[in-house]
Amino acid sequence: MSTATQENPHTARQGYDRDLRVAVLGVGMMGQDHARRLATLTKGAQLVAVSDVDAARTDAVAAEFGVRALHDPLAAIEDPDVDAVVVATPGFTHEDLVLRAIAAGRPTLCEKPLTTSPQTSRAVVEAERALGRRLVQVGFMRRFDAEYERLRALIASAELGRPLFLHCAHRNATTPPNFSSEMLILDSVVHEVDVARFLLGEEITAITVLTPGRTSHAPQGLQDPQFVLMETASGTLVDVEIFVNTTVGYEVRTELVAERGSAQIGLGVGLVRHSAAGWGGAVPGDFRQRFGAAYDTEFQRWVDAVRSGAGVDGPGVWDGYAAAAVCAAGVESLRTGRRVEVDLGERPDGLG
Ligand SMILES: NC(=O)c1ccc[n+]([C@@H]2O[C@H](COP(=O)([O-])OP(=O)(O)OC[C@H]3O[C@@H](n4cnc5c(N)ncnc54)[C@H](O)[C@@H]3O)[C@@H](O)[C@H]2O)c1
């Protein structure tokens, strides 16, 4: 039974002393992965329903997990037997689903991006502010990765002094069909935007995107790689090499250079094998391998936060809005070749 006093279920801070009943909206690649996580791993949660605009896919995934198949994703949000939702649909659908969830008072874990434009993300920030409590967490899972957490703690300790540079590399083996030059910023660099804000604890104020010579492995018309330079409010520089047709694997590295030393994460030296063939390790195939444990932690902490009544434990709507604004400026810089400044406006009090 729910523990909350239910004067107004839309605005009351609500906790649960039973398992949280979760529906996953959108059961493609990420949604199926998250459904499996909720059904098999996350404590204090029950996967109770899945919902996708593809009815056959909804039925197949529901049957696989033995849960309800709900064919209308908007109605699923308001279903009385659903306490909270995970949004794992394509980014352009997030605005409608998340605004409906806020209107219904449903705690939501929304995969990145929060929405696809700064304007619509700002509308979500305002909707949550009007509600008066934190309800939406954004799926920037790297914040739950142990290496990023250690780097953040090192920066916060000031042991190495003031951060001067963050050098980031983000590489994928190949891209899916129809991947556009803008998507390198909107789908990939968006993670670096969020980790830079997370690690440094400040906003990004300008972005410049440079376009070096293309790899011969990039599909026709795709500007790959790109080099992104971000400036923070205090003057730290963050550079990102984004290269998504390396033919190698999934590699994400970050190096901090500070006044009294440097630190690196993402070297991938977990297991070093020696054999007659030589020595070395393995390059992860994709983000589900590299960040699998981070997704697990993200889900556990989200479920714990919703059950406790806190609603969110991690990046919130402001973080989603900031990432959308920086990425929109990045796309403008990619198109114009110019440095573009970012002005987020005023941050509402009390929102994450
Ligand atoms: N955090 C990460 O590391 C990470 C990695 C990959 C993808 N993502 C994000 O996850 C989300 C889903 O990506 P994906 O790769 O799983 O996509 P996908 O195309 O594999 O799956 C999307 C699913 O959503 C369904 N769908 C479309 N519109 C819908 C709607 N209005 N309501 C309900 N279902 C709808 C589609 O039929 C499909 O089954 C995207 O926002 C993407 O950016 C995050």
The ligand as a MOL file (V3000), in Angstrom:
LIG
                    3D

  0  0  0     0  0            999 V3000
M  V30 BEGIN CTAB
M  V30 COUNTS 44 48 0 0 0
M  V30 BEGIN ATOM
M  V30 1 N 21.5990 6.3620 -22.1290 0
M  V30 2 C 22.1280 5.7840 -23.1790 0
M  V30 3 O 23.2700 5.3910 -23.1450 0
M  V30 4 C 21.3260 5.5480 -24.4160 0
M  V30 5 C 21.7970 4.6970 -25.4080 0
M  V30 6 C 20.9960 4.4730 -26.5330 0
M  V30 7 C 19.7700 5.1100 -26.6620 0
M  V30 8 N 19.3640 5.9530 -25.6800 0 CHG=1
M  V30 9 C 18.0810 6.6620 -25.7830 0
M  V30 10 O 17.0350 5.7270 -25.5430 0
M  V30 11 C 15.8810 6.0900 -26.3050 0
M  V30 12 C 15.4450 4.8970 -27.1500 0
M  V30 13 O 16.5030 4.5350 -28.0080 0
M  V30 14 P 16.5720 3.0870 -28.6890 0
M  V30 15 O 17.9200 2.9910 -29.2770 0
M  V30 16 O 16.1050 2.0630 -27.7400 0 CHG=-1
M  V30 17 O 15.4890 3.2510 -29.8610 0
M  V30 18 P 14.7180 2.0840 -30.6440 0
M  V30 19 O 14.3740 2.6780 -31.9690 0
M  V30 20 O 15.4980 0.8160 -30.6110 0
M  V30 21 O 13.3810 1.8760 -29.7950 0
M  V30 22 C 12.3940 2.8560 -29.6580 0
M  V30 23 C 11.0420 2.1660 -29.4570 0
M  V30 24 O 10.0720 3.1740 -29.1540 0
M  V30 25 C 8.8820 2.8890 -29.8930 0
M  V30 26 N 8.1050 4.1250 -30.0150 0
M  V30 27 C 8.2330 5.1220 -30.9180 0
M  V30 28 N 7.3840 6.1320 -30.6230 0
M  V30 29 C 6.7150 5.7550 -29.4990 0
M  V30 30 C 5.7090 6.3750 -28.6900 0
M  V30 31 N 5.2400 7.6020 -28.9650 0
M  V30 32 N 5.2500 5.6900 -27.6320 0
M  V30 33 C 5.7140 4.4560 -27.3250 0
M  V30 34 N 6.6610 3.8220 -28.0570 0
M  V30 35 C 7.1670 4.4830 -29.1180 0
M  V30 36 C 9.3750 2.2900 -31.1950 0
M  V30 37 O 8.3510 1.5370 -31.8260 0
M  V30 38 C 10.5340 1.4350 -30.7000 0
M  V30 39 O 10.1110 0.1350 -30.3170 0
M  V30 40 C 16.2760 7.3270 -27.1180 0
M  V30 41 O 15.8780 8.4880 -26.4430 0
M  V30 42 C 17.8010 7.2440 -27.1440 0
M  V30 43 O 18.4390 8.4970 -27.2920 0
M  V30 44 C 20.0940 6.1710 -24.5580 0
M  V30 END ATOM
M  V30 BEGIN BOND
M  V30 1 1 1 2
M  V30 2 2 2 3
M  V30 3 1 2 4
M  V30 4 1 4 5
M  V30 5 2 4 44
M  V30 6 2 5 6
M  V30 7 1 6 7
M  V30 8 2 7 8
M  V30 9 1 8 9
M  V30 10 1 8 44
M  V30 11 1 9 10
M  V30 12 1 9 42
M  V30 13 1 10 11
M  V30 14 1 11 12
M  V30 15 1 11 40
M  V30 16 1 12 13
M  V30 17 1 13 14
M  V30 18 2 14 15
M  V30 19 1 14 16
M  V30 20 1 14 17
M  V30 21 1 17 18
M  V30 22 2 18 19
M  V30 23 1 18 20
M  V30 24 1 18 21
M  V30 25 1 21 22
M  V30 26 1 22 23
M  V30 27 1 23 24
M  V30 28 1 23 38
M  V30 29 1 24 25
M  V30 30 1 25 26
M  V30 31 1 25 36
M  V30 32 1 26 27
M  V30 33 1 26 35
M  V30 34 2 27 28
M  V30 35 1 28 29
M  V30 36 1 29 30
M  V30 37 2 29 35
M  V30 38 1 30 31
M  V30 39 2 30 32
M  V30 40 1 32 33
M  V30 41 2 33 34
M  V30 42 1 34 35
M  V30 43 1 36 37
M  V30 44 1 36 38
M  V30 45 1 38 39
M  V30 46 1 40 41
M  V30 47 1 40 42
M  V30 48 1 42 43
M  V30 END BOND
M  V30 END CTAB
M  END
